[in-house]
Amino acid sequence: MTPQQDHMSTGLPPNPNGLNLAASWYIALSSRELTSRPRAVELFDEPLVAWRDGAGRPVVMPRFCPHMGASLALGRVVDGALRCPFHHWRFDASGTCVAIPGVDRIPRTARRTPYPTVERYGYVWVWYGGPDPQFALPDFPAMEEDRGDYVGFRFSDRTTGTARQLLENAIDYFHFMALHGMSLDPVAFRQLHDQAHARDNGPAIADDAWFGVQVDGTLRTWSLLENPVRWVHQMVTTFGSGPHFRLLIDGWPGGQRFTTYIEGEEISKVLMGITPTGEYRTVQRGWAGVRKANKHGKTFLHSLLFYAQNRGGTAQDIPIYNTTATGRDSTYVRYDNVLVKYRRYYQSWVDRAALAPTVPGEAP
């Protein structure tokens, strides 16, 4: 089944590269991966090069030199410009060729067009879907001004699922109980319509780019032998937090923010971004952390259990991502109501990418 079959038709063609990808901010690579040397990057099913200019700012642009097609990832940064290894043509942060040895007049077409780029949260993010971002990369205070309040870890999980599959996983609340064994009885799940209800995740996101949901329920008891992920939830309730569970999720078409509460106490936060490297090659990556408690022992326990729950749940999800058909002819039931709304929301941003005047890439 092809990505084109995954397109929920609105009369627009799917994206020309076949990814059916929403216009949005995506993670290209981690900041620590991008040093003073250029680095080859696969993103959006395109060969790109990432490098830092003279001020240390990241640049992400098409990889091959417009002269003879040499890989710029094999070059060097000289005087703040990326120098091709083959004939030493040099390109500045705008992608413009600024120097050619032995040539006074530089051809107008000697350029590569960079993607809009932002560096935050320890990652280099790029905008996909036209030359101008349609909204700012959302804020996540837990990794900036509130960073000292959390103990966390980074994650990176390769899958053969699609970006939409990874993102809608959090909207599909029923799989929490069916696949992960979370016994929430009773359970309440609702779409949020006022960003004030998601303010614990961070400042408001551009309204038309925002989608939020909330899950509430009462946790029941389980056996470790029955399901280790269930046991983690049981341990959290046993060690003094209480039985009421809440998960607050909001995000944009290429990422999400999460806050988890037990008995009204904030336990953890997560920032998830997506790296779509190619057709059915997608990485979910980001940061997950627990809020520091008054007692070091409680912080350590929450960190241990949260890590086990996060990694254990992901280990259950990935085989599903890797083997699920993604066609548009799905049969829905009552509990899929918000999921269907999410798919329509996501598709509206896929359509924006299809309508974008120019996707950054090779010069015409």
WOCOR-V469543 format. One record per pair of residues at least 6 apart in sequence whose C-alpha atoms are under 6 Angstrom apart, sorted by sequence separation. I is the first residue (numbers start at 1). J is the second residue. D is the distance in whole Angstrom. If there is no record, write none. Layout:
I,J,D + I,J,D
//
This chain:
14,20,6 + 42,48,6 + 52,58,4 + 64,70,5 + 76,82,6 + 77,83,6 + 83,89,6 + 91,97,4 + 118,124,6 + 119,125,6 + 176,182,6 + 177,183,6 + 237,243,6 + 250,256,6 + 251,257,6 + 260,266,6 + 261,267,5 + 276,282,4 + 293,299,5 + 41,48,5 + 51,58,6 + 52,59,6 + 64,71,5 + 76,83,5 + 83,90,4 + 90,97,5 + 91,98,6 + 118,125,5 + 224,231,5 + 250,257,5 + 260,267,6 + 275,282,6 + 292,299,5 + 41,49,5 + 51,59,5 + 63,71,6 + 64,72,6 + 75,83,5 + 82,90,5 + 90,98,6 + 117,125,6 + 223,231,6 + 249,257,6 + 260,268,5 + 275,283,5 + 40,49,5 + 50,59,6 + 63,72,5 + 75,84,5 + 81,90,6 + 82,91,5 + 90,99,5 + 117,126,4 + 222,231,6 + 249,258,5 + 259,268,6 + 274,283,6 + 39,49,6 + 50,60,4 + 75,85,5 + 81,91,5 + 89,99,6 + 116,126,6 + 248,258,6 + 259,269,4 + 274,284,5 + 39,50,5 + 49,60,6 + 81,92,5 + 89,100,5 + 116,127,5 + 248,259,5 + 258,269,5 + 38,50,6 + 49,61,6 + 72,84,5 + 247,259,6 + 258,270,5 + 273,285,5 + 38,51,4 + 48,61,5 + 97,110,6 + 221,234,6 + 247,260,5 + 257,270,6 + 272,285,6 + 273,286,6 + 290,303,6 + 48,62,4 + 49,63,5 + 97,111,5 + 246,260,6 + 257,271,5 + 272,286,5 + 48,63,4 + 96,111,5 + 246,261,5 + 256,271,6 + 271,286,5 + 47,63,6 + 95,111,5 + 245,261,6 + 256,272,5 + 271,287,5 + 95,112,5 + 245,262,5 + 255,272,5 + 270,287,6 + 95,113,5 + 244,262,5 + 255,273,4 + 270,288,4 + 244,263,5 + 269,288,6 + 192,212,5 + 269,289,6 + 191,212,6 + 192,213,5 + 241,262,6 + 242,263,5 + 268,289,6 + 121,143,6 + 191,213,4 + 268,290,4 + 190,213,6 + 267,290,6 + 268,291,6 + 49,73,6 + 190,214,6 + 219,243,5 + 267,291,6 + 189,214,6 + 218,243,5 + 54,80,4 + 189,215,5 + 218,244,5 + 53,80,5 + 188,215,6 + 217,244,6 + 218,245,6 + 188,216,5 + 217,245,5 + 187,216,6 + 216,245,6 + 187,217,4 + 216,246,5 + 186,217,5 + 215,246,6 + 185,217,6 + 186,218,6 + 215,247,5 + 40,73,5 + 184,217,5 + 185,218,5 + 214,247,6 + 39,73,5 + 184,218,5 + 214,248,5 + 38,73,5 + 184,219,5 + 183,219,6 + 213,249,5 + 183,220,6 + 212,249,6 + 212,250,4 + 211,250,6 + 211,251,6 + 210,251,6 + 210,252,5 + 209,252,5 + 182,230,6 + 181,230,6 + 61,113,6 + 61,114,4 + 60,114,6 + 61,115,6 + 60,115,6 + 140,202,5 + 139,202,6 + 138,205,6 + 232,305,6 + 229,309,6 + 31,122,5 + 30,122,6 + 31,123,5 + 30,123,4 + 31,124,6 + 29,123,6 + 30,124,6 + 29,124,6 + 28,124,6 + 27,124,6 + 28,125,6 + 27,125,4 + 26,125,5 + 26,126,5 + 25,126,6 + 25,127,5 + 24,127,6 + 24,128,6 + 23,128,5 + 23,129,4 + 162,280,6 + 161,280,5 + 160,280,5 + 160,281,5 + 160,282,6 + 159,282,5 + 159,283,6 + 158,283,4 + 157,283,5 + 157,284,5 + 156,284,6 + 156,285,4 + 155,285,5 + 155,286,6 + 154,286,6 + 154,287,4 + 153,287,6 + 153,288,6 + 152,288,5 + 152,289,4 + 151,289,5 + 150,289,6 + 151,290,6 + 150,290,5 + 150,291,5 + 149,291,6 + 150,292,5 + 149,292,6 + 161,321,5 + 161,322,5 + 160,322,5 + 171,339,6 + 129,353,4 + 130,356,5 + 129,356,6 + 26,254,6 + 130,358,5 + 24,253,6 + 25,254,6 + 130,359,4 + 131,360,6 + 24,254,5 + 129,359,6 + 44,276,6 + 45,277,6 + 43,276,6 + 44,277,5 + 45,278,4 + 43,277,4 + 44,278,5 + 42,277,5 + 115,360,6 + 27,274,6 + 113,360,6 + 26,274,6 + 27,275,5 + 113,361,5 + 26,275,6 + 112,362,6 + 19,279,6 + 62,361,6 + 6,326,6 + 8,328,6 + 6,327,5 + 5,327,6 + 6,328,5 + 23,349,5 + 22,349,5 + 23,350,6 + 22,350,4 + 21,350,5 + 23,353,5 + 15,354,5
//
